[in-house]
């Protein structure tokens, strides 16, 4: 595969923390998925997630080689790429972690599309690991809400060693497509209004865990009324049943969709616990 288009922009270091030193945008497919010409695709609004899937890679000043690919949420209808994506870059970079935000195509009736983009992004990060300062053996997937479903789908449905994450981080994730506990908007947007039972089971990732599923860090609020906590709890239970290392952190309040926002009352707790986990579990 020929080298994908790189657009590198240097950023100023603006705080005493190690802010992002370089921001690189990479189109993850050689050809436009919907066969738009380059001239047309450049005029497409960046928020049109039907085309031009890409990763934005934030490279730290002093890299440890650890890398996280983040999938923002949005119910598979849009992407909350700010507080569930780009806003976390400086925090990860300050830990020496390379951070990549995935702009994945929305399914629009094809359930295979988001996973294909997540797999391709993992390939890119590993294939160009030397150029990006990535240790190919320390590349994890992360996701929030419906992005958490995409992240857990990659963790349980990866098709080859090159696309298997080394670890997974899930923020208040949609995990199941079971109507009794899923987020129905995410389910409808991914699988359609009347999916088959087999399709529901396939994308109920708590049913797809194996001993080869990567280790996990899961965080959520007990009072989440949008995505029932059963999604996280059942996934955690399945990981333990398969002897996969897992850590779950449940906070008493905060609801859904807090991401990196300061208004979440337990931000200090989750950031501290995740930082500790990344130091101890990703070596």
N, C-alpha and C positions, 0 to 999 in steps of 0.2 A: 504494500500500500504506500503510495507516495505521501510525502510529508504534507500534512494538512496546513492550511493557511494560518500563519501566526501573526498576530498584531500585538506587539509589545509596547507598553506604556510605562514609563518610570513614574513612581509616586514619591512625593516628599515624605520624609519621616517627620510626623507631626506631634509625637508625644514621647515621653520618656520610655514608654513601652516600645518594643520592637515592632513597629507598624509594618504593613506590607511594603516591600521594597520594589516589587515588580508585579504588574498585573498583565496577564497574557490571555487573550481570547482566541479560542481554537474551535473552528468548525469541525465537528467530529466525523462527518461523512465527506468523501471526495466529491460526490455528486449530490445536488439538491434533491431531497426525497420526493418533492412534487414536481421535479423537472422544470423549475423556474430557471431562467438564465441568470448569470451572475449580476447583470445590470439590473434586472428586475428585483432580485433578492436583496440587493443593497438598498432598495427603496422601501422594502417592507418594514413596517414598524417593529421595533424590538420586542414589543409585547404580543406579537402575532406568533403564537407557539405552534402553528401548523407547519412551519418550515424552519430551516436553518438551525437545527439543534446544535448546541455548542457548550463548551465549558469555559468558564472564566477562572483562570488559575492565579491565585495570590501566593507569591513566593516569599518566604520570610528572609530576613537578613542573615540569620544563623540557622540553617536548616538541620533538623535531626534526621531527615529522610522520611519521617512519618507523613502520611498524606490522607486527607479525608475528602471524599466526593460527596457533596451535599445535594439532596433532592428536596427542593421546597414543596410545601403543601399547596392546597387549593382545590381539593375535591376532584381532581382530574378535569376541572373546567377552566382553571387559570393557575397561575403560580405566584405564591406570596414570596417573591424572590428577595425582598428587603429584609424584614425581621427574621425570616426563616431561610435566609441565604446570605447575601453579601454583607449584611451587618455584622456577621460573626467573624469576618476575615481577620481583622486586626487582633482579635482575642486569640484565635488559633495561631496566627503568625508569631505572636509574642511568646508562644511556647515552642517555637521552632518547627511548627507544623505547616506543611504546604496544604493549602485549602482551595478546593475547586468547587464551583457552583455549577450544577448542571441545568441548562435550559433544555428540557426534554419536550418532544412533541406530545401533544395531547392526543388521546386515543381516537376521538371522533368515530367510534364504532369499531375500531380495530384494537383489541386488547393486547396485541403483541408489540405495539409501537413503543410505549414508554420503556418496556424492558429491553428492547433492542437498542434504544439510545443509551440506557444505563450500562449495558454490556459494552457497547462501543466506546463509551467514555472511559471505562476501566481499561480497555485495550490500549487506548491512546496514552493514558497516564503511565502504563507500564512500558509500552513500546518506545516512548520518548522520555523514559525516566532520567537518563543522563542529562538531557537538555533542560528538564524541568526540576532537577534536584530531588527526584523522588526515589526512595528505596522501594523497588518493586515487590519486596516481601513485607512491606508495612503500609499497604494501601487499604483503607477501610471505606465503607459506604455509610452514609447517614441520611436521615430523612425525617420530616415532620409531617404529621397528619397523613394525608394521602401520599405525600412524599415518603412517609414512613412505610406505607404499603409498598411503594416502588422499591425502597431500600430492602425491606424484608423479602420482597419477591426476588430481587437479585441474589440475596443471601441464601435463598432456598431453591432457586430455579436456574442458577448459573449453568452454562452449557460446557465450559471448559476451564482448565486451571487458570488461563489468562484473565478470565472474567470473575473468578471467585474472589470476593472480598476477604481480607485477612481479619476483619472485625466489622461490627455493625453498631451504629448508635441511632436509637430511635426515640424521637420526641413525640409523646402522645399519639402513637401511630394507629392508623387503620391497619389491621392485620388480617381480619377475617372478612369474607364476603357473605357469611351466613346472615340472613335477614334479621335474625334475632339479636345480633350484636354489632353489625356493621354500621358504617355511615352510609346511608342509602344513596346520597348524592354521588359519592365516590363509586359505589357499586354500579349505579345506573350509567354513569359516564364511562366507566371502564368496560362493563360487560353488557350493557344494554338493559332495556326494561324487563325482559323476560329471559334471563340466561338459563341455560340447561343446568341440571344438578351437577353434572360432571364439571362444567366450567366454574361453578361456584366453589366446588371442592378444590379444583386446581389452584385457584387464587385465594383460598383460605389458607394462609401460610402457616398457621399453627398446625395444620395437617400435613405440611410438607417438610417439616424439620427432620433431619437425619443426624447421625453422629458427625458428619462432615460439615454441618452448618457452622459458620464462624461464630466466635464468641460475641456476646452482646452486652450493651449498656442501654437500659431502657429508663426513660423518665416520663412522668405523667402527673396529673392532678386527680385526686379522688373525686372531685366534684365536676369532672368533665361531662357535660351533658350532650356534647356533639358526637364524640367518639367514646363509647362505653369503655371503662377501664378493663372490662373483660378481654378486650383485644390484646392488651399488654400482658395481662395476668395469664391468659391461656397460652400465649406465645412463650412466656417465661417458663411456665410449667412444662411445655413441650420440650424446650431446650434442656431443662434439668433432666427430664425423662430420657433424653438421648445423651446425657453426660456432656453437654456443651456448657462451658463456663458462661455464666450470665449474672448480671447485677441489675436489680430493679430498684428504682427510687420513686416513691409515691408521696406527693405532698398534699396536705389536707385541703388546700384551696388554690384557686388560680384559674380554674376553668380550662378552656381550650385555646390554642393558637397563640400562646405568649411568645414563643421563639426567644429572641434575644432582647425583648423589651424590658426596660427597667421597671415597669409597673408590676411585673410578676413578683410577688412578695418573697419568693424563694430563689431568686436569681443567684444570690451569693452562694446558696447551698448547692444548687445544681452545677454551677460553674466550677466550684471547688471540688465537688465529688467527681465530675467528669475529668478535670485536670489530673486528679490523683489517679483515676483509673487508667488514663492514657499513659501516665508515667509507669505504672506498675504492670499493666497488662499488654502493652504494645512495646516490645523491646527488640 
